[in-house]
Amino acid sequence: MKFAVIGGDRRNALLAELLHRDGHRVHSFALERAGLPEEMVRAEHLQGALYGVDAVILPLPVERAEFLNAPYARLPVSMGELTEAIWPGQLVFGGLFSESFRLWAGQHGVTLIDWMRRPGFVMGNAALTAEGAVGLLLQESERSIGGSRALLSGYGRIARLLAPRLQALGAAVTIAARREESRAEAEALGCRSADFDELPGGFDFVVNTVPERILGESFLCCLPERALLLELASPPGGFDRNLAENLGLRVIAAPGLPGRSAPASAAELMRRELRRAIKEDAS
């Protein structure tokens, strides 16, 4: 098959290499500074990269402020440039497509496959995120996880996988969740729980997984100085980062953490889901 890998972080760069090693024809664009092997095709123009390919692989997330998410690109690529270059009938892979991009694809006969709507990818990505979060906390904190108090904001897939990992290291874990069912489940697994309106203070670690402002000023003011806040959610995130830093709290913003902590494993996960999706589309 012929693939075009357009933009993205280290995950996309390594995925391009994997597909190349598998014997596929791979065109790359907006990855000029990613250090791809010399023998791989580097398109000089976006139109040339996409011409005649069976599938287009975009970043996760696809865009940032109406531009392609392409940290390794030599020059910025607007979403308008991208839509003008994609051909009807092409499969387009990516993560967290905007509603406007979905609308455009529906109007132009382009099939979108969102990584974050595929259960196999979502669970694998959550596991990599939870593992990476533990690594960041161990690396960046001035204190050990053992004997600490940790708050996980939200109780989705990532938090469900992260909580037992922190407990195994000796942390007392509290889950903040709106749903009573989620709080009951957390308590059944040995965690404390609280609604967002009733959060206690004094946490050494706070890990947010909810992409909306749910941890307000009153909560941040009750955290001890040098508490570590890890933001895993996409913008706007769960708290005001500037306020937290002004209060003397340590903040690490790490949305898309697998691309930073385990890009090779993330690329292998993407390749697996890519194969499955193409097989499903052909059947």
PALUM-712336 format. One record per residue (C-alpha): residue in three letters; chain; y, x, z negated. Coordinates in Angstrom, 2 decimals, padded with zeros to 5 digits. Layout:
BEGIN
R   code   unit         Y         X         Z
R    ALA      A         Y         X         Z
...
//
This chain:
BEGIN
R   code   unit         Y         X         Z
R    MET      A    000.00    000.00    000.00
R    LYS      A    003.64    000.90    000.31
R    PHE      A    005.84    000.75   -002.77
R    ALA      A    009.52    001.29   -003.44
R    VAL      A    010.44    002.32   -006.98
R    ILE      A    014.13    001.70   -007.47
R    GLY      A    015.98    002.90   -010.57
R    GLY      A    014.73    002.59   -014.12
R    ASP      A    014.02    005.00   -016.93
R    ARG      A    011.20    007.49   -017.47
R    ARG      A    008.63    004.69   -017.26
R    ASN      A    009.51    003.93   -013.65
R    ALA      A    009.60    007.62   -012.71
R    LEU      A    006.12    008.19   -014.12
R    LEU      A    004.84    004.97   -012.53
R    ALA      A    006.04    006.26   -009.15
R    GLU      A    004.05    009.45   -009.73
R    LEU      A    000.93    007.51   -010.73
R    LEU      A    001.08    005.36   -007.61
R    HIS      A    001.61    008.45   -005.47
R    ARG      A   -001.46    010.10   -007.00
R    ASP      A   -003.44    006.93   -006.35
R    GLY      A   -002.84    007.49   -002.64
R    HIS      A   -000.12    004.90   -002.05
R    ARG      A    003.01    005.52    000.01
R    VAL      A    005.87    005.54   -002.50
R    HIS      A    009.58    005.55   -001.70
R    SER      A    012.01    006.25   -004.52
R    PHE      A    015.72    005.55   -004.85
R    ALA      A    018.19    005.83   -007.73
R    LEU      A    015.78    008.26   -009.41
R    GLU      A    017.42    011.40   -008.06
R    ARG      A    017.68    013.07   -011.46
R    ALA      A    014.22    012.08   -012.72
R    GLY      A    012.44    015.25   -011.60
R    LEU      A    009.94    013.60   -009.27
R    PRO      A    007.47    015.87   -007.43
R    GLU      A    008.86    017.43   -004.27
R    GLU      A    006.22    015.85   -002.03
R    MET      A    007.31    012.31   -002.91
R    VAL      A    009.62    010.45   -000.51
R    ARG      A    013.21    010.27   -001.74
R    ALA      A    015.12    007.75    000.33
R    GLU      A    018.72    008.59    001.11
R    HIS      A    019.70    004.94    001.40
R    LEU      A    018.61    001.80   -000.43
R    GLN      A    017.84    000.00    002.84
R    GLY      A    015.59    002.85    003.91
R    ALA      A    013.75    002.81    000.59
R    LEU      A    012.93   -000.89    000.89
R    TYR      A    012.17   -001.12    004.61
R    GLY      A    008.55   -002.00    005.31
R    VAL      A    007.27   -001.79    001.72
R    ASP      A    004.83   -004.31    000.26
R    ALA      A    006.25   -004.31   -003.26
R    VAL      A    009.50   -003.29   -004.91
R    ILE      A    009.47   -002.03   -008.50
R    LEU      A    012.73   -002.46   -010.40
R    PRO      A    013.64   -001.42   -013.98
R    LEU      A    013.03   -003.09   -017.31
R    PRO      A    015.56   -004.57   -017.89
R    VAL      A    016.59   -004.87   -014.25
R    GLU      A    020.34   -004.78   -014.69
R    ARG      A    023.18   -003.84   -016.97
R    ALA      A    026.56   -005.53   -016.45
R    GLU      A    025.90   -006.46   -012.79
R    PHE      A    024.62   -002.98   -011.93
R    LEU      A    021.06   -001.79   -011.54
R    ASN      A    019.69   -000.18   -014.69
R    ALA      A    019.36    003.33   -013.27
R    PRO      A    020.05    006.16   -015.74
R    TYR      A    018.61    008.77   -013.33
R    ALA      A    020.66    007.65   -010.33
R    ARG      A    023.16    009.96   -008.71
R    LEU      A    025.50    007.01   -008.02
R    PRO      A    025.65    003.48   -009.46
R    VAL      A    023.96    000.68   -007.54
R    SER      A    025.40   -002.83   -007.73
R    MET      A    023.12   -005.86   -007.85
R    GLY      A    024.85   -007.07   -004.70
R    GLU      A    023.73   -003.95   -002.84
R    LEU      A    020.20   -004.53   -004.06
R    THR      A    019.96   -008.16   -002.99
R    GLU      A    021.28   -007.30    000.47
R    ALA      A    018.50   -004.73    000.93
R    ILE      A    015.46   -006.72   -000.27
R    TRP      A    013.44   -008.37    002.50
R    PRO      A    012.05   -011.93    002.40
R    GLY      A    008.36   -011.97    001.53
R    GLN      A    008.44   -008.82   -000.58
R    LEU      A    006.96   -008.79   -004.08
R    VAL      A    009.57   -007.64   -006.59
R    PHE      A    008.48   -006.39   -010.01
R    GLY      A    010.88   -005.91   -012.89
R    GLY      A    011.71   -006.95   -016.41
R    LEU      A    014.02   -009.64   -017.78
R    PHE      A    015.46   -010.84   -014.47
R    SER      A    018.77   -012.64   -014.85
R    GLU      A    018.99   -016.32   -013.95
R    SER      A    021.33   -015.50   -011.07
R    PHE      A    018.80   -013.04   -009.64
R    ARG      A    016.01   -015.60   -010.00
R    LEU      A    018.12   -018.18   -008.19
R    TRP      A    018.84   -015.73   -005.38
R    ALA      A    015.14   -014.86   -005.04
R    GLY      A    014.16   -018.53   -004.80
R    GLN      A    016.69   -019.10   -002.06
R    HIS      A    015.54   -016.06   -000.02
R    GLY      A    011.76   -016.27   -000.20
R    VAL      A    011.37   -013.32   -002.57
R    THR      A    008.56   -013.44   -005.14
R    LEU      A    009.56   -012.11   -008.57
R    ILE      A    006.99   -010.83   -011.04
R    ASP      A    008.51   -010.29   -014.47
R    TRP      A    006.67   -007.81   -016.68
R    MET      A    007.87   -009.72   -019.72
R    ARG      A    006.21   -012.94   -018.55
R    ARG      A    002.78   -011.34   -018.22
R    PRO      A    000.77   -011.63   -021.47
R    GLY      A   -001.16   -008.41   -020.93
R    PHE      A    001.99   -006.40   -020.47
R    VAL      A    003.85   -008.11   -023.30
R    MET      A    001.12   -007.37   -025.85
R    GLY      A    000.67   -003.79   -024.68
R    ASN      A    004.42   -003.23   -024.72
R    ALA      A    004.67   -004.69   -028.23
R    ALA      A    001.99   -002.29   -029.47
R    LEU      A    003.82    000.69   -027.96
R    THR      A    007.09   -000.52   -029.45
R    ALA      A    005.61   -000.89   -032.93
R    GLU      A    004.11    002.58   -032.76
R    GLY      A    007.38    004.04   -031.50
R    ALA      A    009.34    002.29   -034.24
R    VAL      A    007.21    003.91   -036.93
R    GLY      A    007.77    007.28   -035.30
R    LEU      A    011.53    006.80   -035.21
R    LEU      A    011.68    005.74   -038.85
R    LEU      A    009.65    008.75   -039.90
R    GLN      A    011.73    011.10   -037.78
R    GLU      A    015.22    009.81   -038.48
R    SER      A    015.10    008.73   -042.13
R    GLU      A    016.04    010.92   -045.07
R    ARG      A    013.36    009.29   -047.17
R    SER      A    009.67    008.51   -046.81
R    ILE      A    008.35    005.12   -045.83
R    GLY      A    005.95    005.19   -048.77
R    GLY      A    007.53    003.43   -051.72
R    SER      A    010.39    002.06   -049.62
R    ARG      A    011.59   -001.50   -049.03
R    ALA      A    011.55   -002.54   -045.38
R    LEU      A    012.90   -005.69   -043.74
R    LEU      A    011.63   -006.90   -040.37
R    SER      A    014.06   -009.33   -038.82
R    GLY      A    012.09   -011.84   -036.75
R    TYR      A    008.34   -012.37   -036.65
R    GLY      A    007.32   -012.15   -033.04
R    ARG      A    004.74   -009.88   -031.43
R    ILE      A    006.46   -006.62   -032.34
R    ALA      A    006.98   -007.51   -035.99
R    ARG      A    003.40   -008.77   -036.32
R    LEU      A    002.14   -005.37   -035.16
R    LEU      A    004.74   -003.32   -037.01
R    ALA      A    004.35   -004.92   -040.45
R    PRO      A    000.78   -003.71   -041.14
R    ARG      A    001.66   -000.22   -039.89
R    LEU      A    004.49    000.02   -042.41
R    GLN      A    002.32   -001.43   -045.16
R    ALA      A   -000.35    001.17   -044.43
R    LEU      A    002.28    003.85   -045.07
R    GLY      A    003.13    002.32   -048.43
R    ALA      A    006.21    000.23   -047.68
R    ALA      A    006.94   -003.10   -049.33
R    VAL      A    007.60   -005.25   -046.24
R    THR      A    009.73   -008.39   -046.13
R    ILE      A    009.74   -010.65   -043.08
R    ALA      A    012.89   -012.62   -042.23
R    ALA      A    012.05   -015.67   -040.14
R    ARG      A    013.46   -019.14   -039.54
R    ARG      A    010.16   -020.96   -039.24
R    GLU      A    008.36   -021.81   -042.47
R    GLU      A    005.03   -021.33   -040.67
R    SER      A    005.97   -017.73   -039.81
R    ARG      A    007.01   -017.00   -043.39
R    ALA      A    003.75   -018.46   -044.70
R    GLU      A    001.73   -016.33   -042.28
R    ALA      A    003.61   -013.20   -043.33
R    GLU      A    002.93   -013.91   -046.99
R    ALA      A   -000.75   -014.52   -046.27
R    LEU      A   -000.88   -011.01   -044.81
R    GLY      A    000.63   -009.45   -047.92
R    CYS      A    004.30   -009.36   -046.97
R    ARG      A    007.24   -010.93   -048.73
R    SER      A    009.27   -013.42   -046.69
R    ALA      A    012.71   -014.99   -046.62
R    ASP      A    014.89   -017.22   -044.50
R    PHE      A    017.91   -015.53   -042.96
R    ASP      A    020.20   -017.49   -045.27
R    GLU      A    018.43   -016.17   -048.37
R    LEU      A    017.99   -012.48   -047.66
R    PRO      A    018.05   -010.16   -050.67
R    GLY      A    019.70   -006.76   -050.43
R    GLY      A    018.52   -003.27   -051.26
R    PHE      A    016.40   -002.50   -048.21
R    ASP      A    015.89    001.12   -047.24
R    PHE      A    014.83    000.22   -043.69
R    VAL      A    015.86   -002.73   -041.51
R    VAL      A    014.19   -003.29   -038.15
R    ASN      A    015.67   -006.05   -036.00
R    THR      A    013.69   -007.71   -033.20
R    VAL      A    015.91   -010.77   -032.60
R    PRO      A    018.44   -010.62   -029.71
R    GLU      A    021.17   -012.56   -031.49
R    ARG      A    023.58   -011.85   -034.35
R    ILE      A    021.64   -013.02   -037.37
R    LEU      A    022.33   -010.26   -039.93
R    GLY      A    025.91   -010.77   -041.02
R    GLU      A    028.49   -008.80   -042.96
R    SER      A    027.40   -010.09   -046.37
R    PHE      A    023.87   -008.81   -045.79
R    LEU      A    025.00   -005.42   -044.47
R    CYS      A    027.28   -004.94   -047.47
R    CYS      A    024.29   -005.32   -049.81
R    LEU      A    022.34   -002.47   -048.26
R    PRO      A    022.32    000.89   -050.02
R    GLU      A    024.33    003.72   -048.51
R    ARG      A    022.38    005.62   -045.84
R    ALA      A    019.94    002.76   -045.30
R    LEU      A    018.47    003.05   -041.80
R    LEU      A    018.84    000.18   -039.34
R    LEU      A    016.68    000.20   -036.21
R    GLU      A    017.76   -002.14   -033.41
R    LEU      A    014.88   -003.01   -031.08
R    ALA      A    016.37   -006.14   -029.51
R    SER      A    018.40   -006.30   -026.33
R    PRO      A    022.18   -006.89   -026.53
R    PRO      A    023.94   -008.29   -028.43
R    GLY      A    021.35   -007.29   -031.03
R    GLY      A    020.91   -008.66   -034.51
R    PHE      A    023.93   -007.11   -036.25
R    ASP      A    027.34   -005.58   -035.67
R    ARG      A    026.60   -001.91   -035.10
R    ASN      A    030.19   -000.72   -035.61
R    LEU      A    030.46   -002.59   -038.89
R    ALA      A    027.16   -001.16   -040.11
R    GLU      A    028.23    002.39   -039.31
R    ASN      A    031.62    001.87   -040.97
R    LEU      A    029.75    000.81   -044.11
R    GLY      A    027.95    004.16   -044.13
R    LEU      A    024.66    002.82   -042.79
R    ARG      A    022.60    004.75   -040.25
R    VAL      A    021.99    002.88   -037.01
R    ILE      A    019.56    003.65   -034.19
R    ALA      A    019.72    001.46   -031.09
R    ALA      A    016.38    001.60   -029.27
R    PRO      A    015.82   -001.38   -026.97
R    GLY      A    013.11   -000.57   -024.46
R    LEU      A    011.64    001.89   -026.96
R    PRO      A    008.37    002.61   -025.06
R    GLY      A    010.45    004.21   -022.31
R    ARG      A    011.67    006.66   -024.91
R    SER      A    008.72    007.14   -027.25
R    ALA      A    005.68    006.77   -024.96
R    PRO      A    006.79    006.63   -021.31
R    ALA      A    003.45    007.87   -019.95
R    SER      A    001.49    005.16   -021.76
R    ALA      A    004.08    002.58   -020.72
R    ALA      A    003.77    003.66   -017.08
R    GLU      A   -000.02    003.32   -017.25
R    LEU      A    000.40   -000.17   -018.70
R    MET      A    002.73   -001.07   -015.83
R    ARG      A    000.26    000.26   -013.26
R    ARG      A   -002.53   -001.84   -014.76
R    GLU      A   -000.44   -005.00   -014.67
R    LEU      A    000.79   -004.16   -011.17
R    ARG      A   -002.79   -004.03   -009.91
R    ARG      A   -003.63   -007.32   -011.60
R    ALA      A   -000.56   -009.08   -010.21
R    ILE      A   -001.18   -007.89   -006.65
R    LYS      A   -004.80   -009.03   -006.88
R    GLU      A   -003.65   -012.44   -008.13
R    ASP      A   -001.10   -012.73   -005.34
R    ALA      A   -003.74   -011.92   -002.70
R    SER      A   -006.24   -014.48   -004.01
//
